[in-house]
Amino acid sequence: MSDTLCIQIDTLRCGDQIQLDEKVNASFLCLDECDELKAVSEITVCGKFYRVDRWIGIDARVSVVFCLPCALCNESFECAIELPQWVHEEEIAQLSKGQWDVREPLREAILVEVPFFAQCGGSKCGNFGSIQQFVRSEDGETPFKDLDSIIQLQQG
């Protein structure tokens, strides 16, 4: 168990904070069986654990870099995932064994940010010119004709 992502509840009194500035191994993301998504960096977690009344929480900046395939050309590329202010709280009464392990909620928060339709050029595939001939139908229409506007709406 990663000590930096697990805190003994007794160490925090109401109103106390414990600063956190750590790089942790990404193995707890459980991506071993996933061929298309690999963490290529450690996970950086900078923030604090805190306690308010009967609640314990974490407020942190989180970042990690993944290697994943482009949705259009299938080339692998690195994609940085940033959580500028990840906040998670739990009621102390719901926690067992006197400790709080934030790995599972952190795992969920990181993985939900992985883009579903990631492209190697950021918002546009860098290799699209070389594959464009393969994405046109016989009538000249392209199934990706509205792709730029869809991506802009998603990023908007």
C-alpha positions in Angstrom: 0.0 0.0 0.0 1.3 3.4 -0.9 1.9 5.3 2.4 1.6 8.7 0.7 -1.9 8.0 -0.5 -3.1 6.5 2.7 -3.5 8.5 5.9 -4.1 7.5 9.5 -7.3 9.3 10.5 -6.0 9.8 14.1 -3.1 12.0 12.8 -5.6 14.7 11.8 -7.6 16.7 14.3 -10.5 19.0 13.2 -9.0 21.9 11.3 -5.6 20.3 10.8 -4.0 19.9 7.4 -1.2 17.7 6.2 0.7 18.8 3.1 1.3 16.4 0.3 3.8 16.8 -2.5 4.6 13.3 -3.9 5.3 11.3 -7.0 3.7 7.9 -6.8 3.9 4.8 -8.9 1.0 4.5 -11.3 0.6 0.7 -10.8 -2.5 1.2 -8.6 -4.3 2.3 -11.8 -4.4 -1.4 -12.7 -3.7 -1.0 -16.4 -1.7 -4.2 -16.8 -4.3 -5.9 -19.0 -5.0 -2.8 -21.1 -2.8 -2.9 -24.2 -3.8 0.6 -25.5 -3.3 2.7 -22.4 -0.1 2.9 -20.4 1.1 5.4 -17.8 4.6 6.6 -18.9 5.2 8.7 -15.8 4.7 8.6 -12.1 1.6 10.4 -10.8 2.3 13.8 -9.3 0.0 14.7 -6.4 0.5 18.1 -4.7 -2.0 19.3 -2.2 -3.2 18.6 1.3 -5.2 16.2 3.5 -7.6 18.0 5.8 -10.3 17.3 8.4 -13.5 19.2 9.0 -15.8 18.0 11.8 -16.7 14.4 10.9 -15.3 14.6 7.3 -11.8 14.0 6.0 -10.7 15.2 2.6 -8.0 15.7 0.0 -7.6 18.8 -2.2 -4.8 18.3 -4.7 -3.4 19.0 -8.1 -2.8 15.7 -10.0 -0.9 15.0 -13.2 0.2 12.0 -15.1 1.3 11.2 -18.7 -0.2 8.3 -20.6 0.7 6.7 -23.9 -2.3 5.9 -26.0 -3.2 5.3 -29.7 -4.6 8.1 -31.9 -8.2 7.4 -32.7 -7.6 8.1 -36.4 -4.2 6.9 -37.4 -3.6 4.5 -34.5 -0.1 5.9 -33.9 0.9 5.9 -30.2 1.5 9.3 -28.6 1.8 10.8 -25.1 -1.1 12.6 -23.6 -0.9 14.5 -20.3 -3.8 14.3 -17.9 -4.1 17.2 -15.5 -6.6 17.6 -12.6 -5.9 21.2 -11.5 -8.1 20.9 -8.4 -9.1 17.4 -7.4 -11.2 17.4 -4.2 -12.6 14.3 -2.6 -14.2 13.9 0.9 -15.4 11.0 2.9 -17.3 10.8 6.2 -15.0 9.4 8.8 -17.7 7.0 10.2 -17.8 5.3 6.8 -14.0 4.5 6.9 -12.7 1.3 8.4 -9.5 0.4 10.2 -8.7 4.0 11.2 -7.2 4.8 7.8 -8.2 6.4 4.5 -6.7 5.2 1.3 -7.5 7.6 -1.6 -6.1 5.4 -4.4 -9.5 4.1 -5.7 -11.2 7.6 -5.9 -8.0 9.0 -7.4 -7.9 6.1 -10.0 -11.5 6.9 -11.0 -10.8 10.6 -11.3 -7.8 10.1 -13.5 -9.3 7.5 -15.8 -12.5 9.5 -16.4 -10.3 12.3 -17.8 -8.6 10.1 -20.4 -10.0 11.3 -23.8 -12.3 8.9 -25.5 -11.4 10.2 -29.0 -7.8 11.2 -28.5 -5.8 12.5 -31.5 -2.0 12.6 -31.8 -2.0 16.2 -32.9 -4.0 17.5 -29.9 -7.3 18.5 -31.5 -6.5 17.2 -35.0 -4.6 14.1 -36.0 -1.1 15.0 -37.2 -1.2 12.1 -39.8 -4.6 12.9 -41.2 -3.2 13.9 -44.5 -1.7 10.5 -45.1 -4.9 8.6 -44.2 -7.4 11.0 -45.7 -7.7 9.0 -48.9 -9.0 6.0 -46.9 -11.8 7.9 -45.1 -13.7 9.1 -48.1 -16.7 7.3 -49.4 -17.3 6.5 -53.1 -19.7 9.5 -53.4 -16.9 11.8 -52.2 -18.4 12.4 -48.8 -16.2 11.9 -45.8 -17.5 10.4 -42.6 -15.3 12.9 -40.7 -16.6 16.0 -42.4 -18.1 17.3 -39.2 -15.2 16.1 -37.0 -13.7 19.5 -36.4 -16.9 21.1 -35.2 -17.7 18.1 -32.9 -14.3 18.3 -31.3 -14.6 22.1 -30.8 -18.0 21.5 -29.1 -16.4 18.9 -26.8 -13.5 21.1 -25.9 -15.7 24.3 -25.7 
